[in-house]
Amino acid sequence: MSRSTDTAHPTEIPRSAWQALIVLLLGMFIALLDTTIVNVALPTIRVSLDASEATLSWIISGYALAFGLALITAGRVGDRVGHKWVFFTGLALFTAASLACGLATNDLSLVIARVVQGLAGGIFVPAVTAYIQLLFPPQARGKAFAIMGAVIGVSSALGPIIGGVIIELLGEESGWRGVFFVNLPIGILGLVLAAKFLPSKAETDRNTSSSPGDQGIDWIGLVLITAGLVALLVPLIEGQDLGWPTWTYATLAVGALLIAAFGAWEVFHSKRGHTPLVPPRLFTRPAFTGGTILALVYFAAFTSIFFTISILWQTGLGNSALQAGLVSLPFAVGSIVSSAQSNRLTLALGRNVLVLGAGLVTVGLGWLWLTLLFTDSSDLTLWKTLPPLLVAGLGNGCFIAPNAQFIVATVEREDAGSASGVISTMQRVGSAVGIAVIGSVLFGSLTVAGPGPKAVADGFTHAAAQAMGVSTAFASLAFLLVFALPRKVQSYGGPPAKAKQAA
């Protein structure tokens, strides 16, 4: 019997589709969990491995950058050889890299293992959106993507809490290693379930039509964009630690030139009839260009706050990893509550759900910034940070799930797959850039005026306020960029709103 969902009852979804989605989201959960779970372990890692401040940024940024750069290429490979075994291979590599992270004996080996872990995450995550397109009918894809968006928001928000609990239970030395080891049972379970429940390429190809053409991988484009982004991140992360020598400014300039060269190459490659890494025609639409910048800027604001809070709460104020994790609990609760309603809010409010979400995040982070700026370090408690983080979390849940739908809606339907890949990449690159910038601001503005814990607490509170101010600026810019998106969003794979009305 065919797996096709385009039957006489198009809204009926086979049980096998939901089983596959559960397996896929299990993998996505640990990939996105690892963007934030490590934050609460950073102070312990710093002491355990005698790591530098720049290394702490690399542990987060290296993961996010490798993740983002692998996304588009992995999606292309999955289209050619089948998403099942690309997902399986990526998850297996992710699990192995998690083991290597937990066994790391120095900061260099940990950073390398984290980069491999991020690369592996970028390999298997594109299969999630691909399978949703393949297994779910147009009428149900919005719901499936909303569930995926909720998993992204919730896993990222829960990371610091889960990390704090693990370190509290296992102790500091074993605890930071346990933060990585927790992926092992989940990864192994995911591999078993993927082999059993994910359909093969032959099964999905029965129900889809493939278009001829050059679907090769744009290796030159991949090298240019990778080199460009690395050239930008290296000075942003290392510059503050080294005192901003001349080479850091030169490297920033080289990075900008490489990214410009990437854009020129993509246009040239496309005009020759080849498949570019990023189709230039997408950026002929100002709304899509604004949407991709929105994705980058929002994720720069969103993921960087956990970095700041974890460093402040543990290294600055002398609290435990669990207490640092609990600080983010209001954010996680807010994200869970609002993401559960995000699909309904999208249908009722249209683009205003993103306006609401980005607005609440901006208010919440601005409130937290003012709290850090005007509260004495001795008076900083969980209760002082609870209201602003709850507001920001409610906004995050409203924004995370539907934002990609609105950005994809700015392009033609046949470009939806490429647009989704670009958006996912920009989200991860935004996370990397956000951590690099925030880490530079945090450690660059850190001054401890005298001995004793009070001087340390004051210094870190001041530095955290500066970093949170930058996160607030990112969130404010994201709020303004929301207005570049269309007011309404069509269903994934469905006809545009006008066509529906005409029917």
C-alpha positions in Angstrom: 0.0 0.0 0.0 1.4 3.4 -0.9 2.5 5.9 1.7 1.1 8.8 -0.2 -0.9 11.2 1.8 -2.5 12.8 -1.2 -5.5 10.5 -1.1 -9.3 11.1 -1.2 -8.9 12.2 2.4 -6.0 14.5 2.3 -6.2 15.5 5.9 -5.7 11.9 7.1 -2.1 11.5 8.2 -0.7 8.0 8.4 0.5 6.8 11.8 3.9 6.2 10.2 4.3 9.9 9.5 3.9 10.8 13.2 6.2 8.0 14.2 8.9 9.4 11.8 8.3 12.9 13.1 8.9 11.8 16.7 12.2 10.2 15.8 13.3 13.3 13.8 12.4 15.7 16.6 14.3 13.5 19.1 17.4 14.2 17.1 16.5 17.9 16.7 16.0 18.2 20.5 19.5 17.1 21.4 21.0 19.2 18.6 19.3 22.4 19.8 19.7 21.4 23.5 23.4 21.5 22.9 23.4 25.1 21.8 22.6 26.2 25.4 23.1 23.3 27.8 26.9 23.9 27.8 26.5 27.5 29.0 26.2 26.5 32.6 29.2 24.3 32.3 31.5 27.0 31.0 32.8 28.3 34.3 33.6 24.7 35.4 35.3 23.9 32.1 37.4 27.1 32.5 38.8 25.9 35.8 39.0 22.2 34.9 40.8 22.6 31.6 42.5 26.0 32.4 40.6 27.4 29.4 40.9 31.0 28.2 38.0 33.4 27.8 38.2 33.1 24.0 38.0 29.3 24.4 34.7 29.6 26.2 33.3 31.6 23.2 34.7 29.0 20.8 32.9 26.2 22.6 29.6 27.9 21.8 30.3 29.7 18.6 32.3 26.9 17.0 29.4 24.5 17.4 26.9 27.0 16.0 29.0 28.0 13.0 29.8 24.4 12.0 26.1 23.5 12.4 25.0 26.4 10.2 27.6 25.7 7.4 26.6 22.1 7.1 22.9 22.7 6.8 22.4 23.5 3.1 25.0 21.0 1.8 23.6 18.2 3.9 20.1 19.0 2.6 21.4 18.8 -0.9 23.1 15.4 -0.3 19.9 14.1 1.4 17.9 15.0 -1.7 20.3 12.9 -3.8 21.1 9.8 -1.7 18.1 9.8 0.7 17.5 11.6 3.9 17.2 8.5 6.1 20.9 7.5 6.0 22.1 11.1 6.0 20.1 11.6 9.2 21.5 8.3 10.6 25.1 9.2 9.7 24.8 12.7 11.2 23.2 11.4 14.4 25.9 8.7 14.8 28.7 11.3 14.3 26.9 13.6 16.8 26.8 10.9 19.4 30.4 10.0 18.9 31.5 13.6 19.1 29.5 14.0 22.3 31.5 11.2 23.8 34.7 12.9 22.6 33.6 16.2 24.2 33.0 14.4 27.5 36.4 12.7 27.4 38.4 15.9 26.4 41.6 16.4 28.3 42.4 20.0 27.2 40.6 23.0 25.8 41.8 22.4 22.2 40.5 18.9 22.0 37.2 20.1 23.5 36.8 22.9 20.9 37.6 20.4 18.0 35.1 17.9 19.3 32.5 20.7 19.7 33.1 21.8 16.1 32.6 18.2 14.9 29.5 17.9 17.0 28.1 21.0 15.4 29.0 19.8 12.0 27.1 16.5 12.7 24.1 18.4 14.0 24.0 20.4 10.7 24.2 17.1 8.8 21.1 15.5 10.3 18.8 18.4 11.1 17.8 19.2 7.5 16.2 15.8 7.3 13.5 17.0 9.7 12.1 19.7 7.4 12.6 17.5 4.3 10.6 14.6 5.8 7.8 17.0 6.9 7.6 18.1 3.3 7.6 14.4 2.1 5.3 12.8 4.6 2.7 15.4 5.5 0.0 16.8 3.2 0.0 20.6 2.7 -3.0 21.0 5.1 -1.0 19.4 7.9 2.5 20.8 7.4 1.7 24.0 9.3 1.0 21.9 12.4 4.0 19.7 11.9 6.3 22.8 11.5 4.7 24.4 14.5 5.6 21.3 16.6 9.1 21.5 15.2 9.4 25.2 16.1 8.2 24.5 19.6 10.9 21.8 20.0 13.5 24.3 18.9 12.4 26.9 21.4 11.8 24.6 24.3 15.0 22.6 23.8 17.1 25.8 23.7 15.3 27.2 26.7 15.6 24.0 28.8 19.3 23.6 28.1 20.7 25.6 31.1 18.3 24.0 33.5 19.1 20.4 32.4 22.8 21.3 32.5 22.6 22.8 35.9 20.8 19.7 37.3 23.4 17.3 35.8 26.3 19.3 37.3 24.5 19.5 40.7 24.0 15.7 40.7 27.4 14.7 39.5 29.7 17.4 40.9 31.6 19.9 38.9 34.4 17.8 37.3 32.1 14.9 36.3 29.1 17.2 35.8 30.5 19.2 32.9 31.4 15.9 31.2 28.0 14.5 32.0 26.5 17.5 30.1 27.9 15.9 26.9 27.4 12.2 28.0 23.7 12.8 28.4 23.5 12.8 24.6 24.7 9.2 24.4 21.6 7.3 25.4 19.4 9.7 23.5 21.6 9.4 20.4 21.7 5.6 20.5 17.9 5.4 21.0 17.5 7.8 18.0 19.7 5.6 15.8 17.7 2.5 16.6 14.3 4.3 16.0 15.6 6.0 12.8 16.6 2.6 11.3 13.2 1.3 12.1 10.8 4.1 11.4 12.3 6.5 8.8 11.2 5.7 5.2 13.9 5.1 2.7 14.5 7.2 -0.5 12.8 4.5 -2.6 9.6 4.8 -0.4 9.4 8.6 -0.4 10.3 8.8 -4.2 7.1 6.9 -5.0 5.1 9.9 -4.0 7.2 12.8 -5.2 8.3 13.9 -8.6 12.0 14.9 -9.0 13.0 17.6 -11.5 16.0 17.1 -13.7 18.9 19.5 -13.6 22.2 20.0 -11.9 21.9 19.2 -8.3 25.7 19.1 -7.6 27.2 20.7 -4.5 28.7 24.1 -5.0 32.0 23.4 -3.3 33.6 26.7 -4.3 30.7 28.6 -2.8 30.9 26.5 0.4 34.7 27.2 0.7 34.2 31.0 0.2 31.3 31.3 2.7 33.1 29.1 5.3 36.4 31.0 5.0 34.5 34.4 5.1 32.6 33.5 8.3 35.6 32.0 10.1 37.6 35.1 9.1 34.9 37.3 10.8 34.6 35.1 13.9 38.2 34.6 14.7 39.0 38.3 15.4 35.7 38.8 17.2 36.4 35.9 19.6 40.2 36.2 19.9 40.6 40.0 19.6 39.7 41.0 23.1 41.8 38.3 24.7 44.9 39.4 22.6 44.4 43.2 22.9 43.1 43.7 19.3 46.4 43.5 17.4 46.6 44.7 13.8 45.9 41.3 12.3 42.4 41.2 13.8 41.3 44.2 11.8 42.9 42.9 8.7 41.2 39.5 9.2 37.8 41.3 9.6 38.4 43.0 6.3 39.4 39.8 4.6 36.2 38.1 5.9 34.1 40.9 4.4 35.8 40.5 1.1 35.4 36.7 1.1 31.7 37.1 1.8 31.4 39.6 -1.1 33.3 37.2 -3.3 30.8 34.4 -2.3 27.9 36.6 -3.4 29.6 37.3 -6.8 30.4 33.6 -7.3 26.8 32.5 -6.6 25.5 34.9 -9.2 28.2 33.7 -11.7 27.6 30.0 -10.9 23.8 30.4 -11.3 24.1 32.2 -14.6 26.1 29.2 -16.0 23.2 27.0 -15.3 24.5 25.3 -12.2 22.9 25.0 -8.8 24.4 27.6 -6.4 24.7 27.0 -2.6 22.3 30.0 -2.1 20.1 30.9 -5.1 20.7 34.6 -5.8 17.1 35.1 -7.0 16.0 34.7 -3.4 17.6 38.0 -2.6 15.9 39.9 -5.4 12.9 40.1 -3.0 13.6 42.7 -0.3 11.2 41.0 2.1 13.2 37.8 2.0 16.5 39.7 2.4 15.0 41.4 5.5 13.7 38.1 6.8 17.1 36.5 6.6 18.7 39.4 8.5 15.8 39.1 11.0 16.7 35.4 11.5 20.4 36.2 12.1 19.8 39.2 14.4 17.1 37.5 16.5 19.1 34.4 17.1 22.1 36.6 18.0 20.0 38.1 20.7 18.2 35.0 21.9 21.0 32.5 22.4 23.5 35.0 23.8 21.6 35.8 26.9 22.2 32.3 28.4 26.0 32.8 27.9 25.9 36.1 29.8 23.6 34.9 32.6 25.7 31.7 33.2 29.0 33.5 33.4 27.5 36.2 35.7 25.7 33.9 38.0 28.5 31.4 38.6 31.8 33.1 38.0 30.6 36.6 39.1 28.2 35.9 41.9 29.6 32.6 43.1 26.4 30.5 42.6 26.2 26.9 41.6 25.5 25.6 38.1 22.0 24.6 39.2 21.2 28.1 40.5 22.5 29.5 37.2 20.2 27.0 35.4 17.2 28.0 37.5 17.7 31.6 36.6 16.6 30.7 33.0 13.6 28.7 34.3 11.1 31.6 33.8 12.3 32.0 30.2 11.8 28.2 29.6 8.3 28.2 31.1 7.3 31.3 29.1 8.6 29.7 25.9 6.8 26.4 26.6 3.5 28.1 27.3 3.4 30.5 24.3 4.9 28.0 21.8 2.1 25.6 22.6 -0.3 28.3 21.3 1.9 29.7 18.5 0.0 27.9 15.7 -3.3 29.2 16.9 -2.0 32.7 17.4 -0.5 32.7 13.9 -3.8 31.8 12.4 -5.6 34.5 14.4 -3.0 37.3 14.3 -1.0 36.7 11.1 2.3 38.7 11.2 1.3 40.3 14.4 2.2 37.1 16.3 5.9 37.9 15.3 5.4 41.6 16.3 4.1 40.4 19.6 6.9 37.9 20.1 9.8 40.1 19.1 8.2 43.0 21.1 8.0 41.0 24.3 11.6 39.7 23.9 12.8 43.3 23.4 10.8 44.5 26.5 12.0 41.5 28.6 15.7 41.9 27.6 15.5 45.7 28.1 14.0 45.2 31.5 16.7 42.7 32.4 19.4 45.1 31.1 18.1 47.9 33.4 17.9 45.5 36.3 21.5 44.6 35.9 22.5 48.2 35.3 20.8 49.7 38.4 20.8 46.8 40.9 23.7 46.3 43.3 25.4 42.9 42.8 24.6 41.9 46.4 20.9 42.4 45.7 20.7 40.3 42.5 18.4 37.4 43.1 16.3 34.9 41.1 13.3 37.0 42.0 14.7 40.2 40.4 15.4 38.4 37.1 12.2 36.3 37.0 9.7 38.9 35.6 11.8 40.1 32.7 12.9 36.6 31.7 9.3 35.3 31.9 8.2 38.2 29.5 11.1 37.4 27.2 10.3 33.7 27.2 6.7 34.3 26.4 7.8 36.4 23.4 10.3 33.8 22.3 7.7 31.1 22.2 5.5 33.3 20.0 8.3 34.0 17.7 10.4 30.8 17.3 7.8 28.5 15.8 6.2 30.7 13.1 9.0 32.9 12.0 10.4 30.6 9.3 6.9 30.2 7.8 6.6 34.0 7.3 10.0 34.3 5.8 9.5 31.4 3.4 6.2 33.0 2.4 8.1 35.9 0.8 9.4 33.7 -2.1 7.9 31.5 -4.8 6.7 28.1 -3.8 9.3 26.3 -5.9 12.0 28.2 -3.9 10.6 27.2 -0.5 13.1 24.4 0.1 16.1 26.6 -0.7 14.7 29.5 1.4 14.2 27.2 4.4 17.8 26.1 4.2 19.1 29.7 4.0 16.9 30.7 7.0 18.1 27.7 9.1 21.7 28.6 8.3 21.3 32.2 9.2 19.8 31.2 12.5 22.8 29.2 13.4 25.3 31.8 12.1 23.4 34.4 14.1 23.9 32.3 17.2 27.7 32.1 16.5 28.0 35.8 15.8 25.9 36.7 18.8 28.1 34.7 21.2 31.3 36.1 19.6 30.1 39.7 19.9 28.6 39.3 23.4 31.6 37.4 24.7 33.9 40.2 23.4 31.7 42.8 25.1 31.3 40.8 28.3 35.0 40.1 28.9 36.1 43.4 27.3 34.2 45.5 29.8 35.1 43.3 32.8 37.1 45.2 35.4 37.6 44.0 39.0 38.5 46.9 41.2 40.2 45.4 44.1 40.3 42.0 45.9 37.4 40.1 47.5 34.2 38.5 46.2 32.2 41.8 46.3 34.6 43.5 43.9 34.4 40.4 41.6 30.6 40.5 41.8 30.4 44.2 41.0 32.8 43.8 38.1 30.9 40.9 36.5 27.5 42.6 37.1 28.7 45.7 35.3 30.1 43.6 32.4 26.9 41.6 32.2 24.9 44.8 32.0 26.9 45.9 29.0 26.5 42.6 27.3 22.8 42.5 28.0 22.5 46.0 26.5 23.9 44.6 23.2 21.5 41.7 23.3 18.7 44.2 23.8 19.9 46.2 20.8 19.9 43.0 18.7 16.3 42.2 19.9 15.2 45.8 19.1 16.6 45.5 15.5 14.8 42.2 15.1 11.5 43.8 16.2 11.9 46.4 13.5 12.8 43.9 10.8 9.5 41.9 11.5 7.6 44.6 9.5 9.4 43.6 6.3 7.5 40.3 6.3 4.1 39.6 4.8 1.0 40.2 6.9 -0.3 36.7 6.3 1.4 33.4 5.7 0.1 30.6 3.4 0.2 27.0 4.3 3.4 25.0 3.5 3.0 23.7 0.1 -0.5 25.1 -0.2 -1.9 27.7 -2.6 -1.5 31.4 -1.9 -4.3 33.1 0.0 -5.7 34.8 -3.2 -5.9 31.4 -4.9 -7.8 30.0 -2.0 -10.3 32.8 -2.1 -10.7 32.4 -5.9 -11.3 28.7 -5.4 
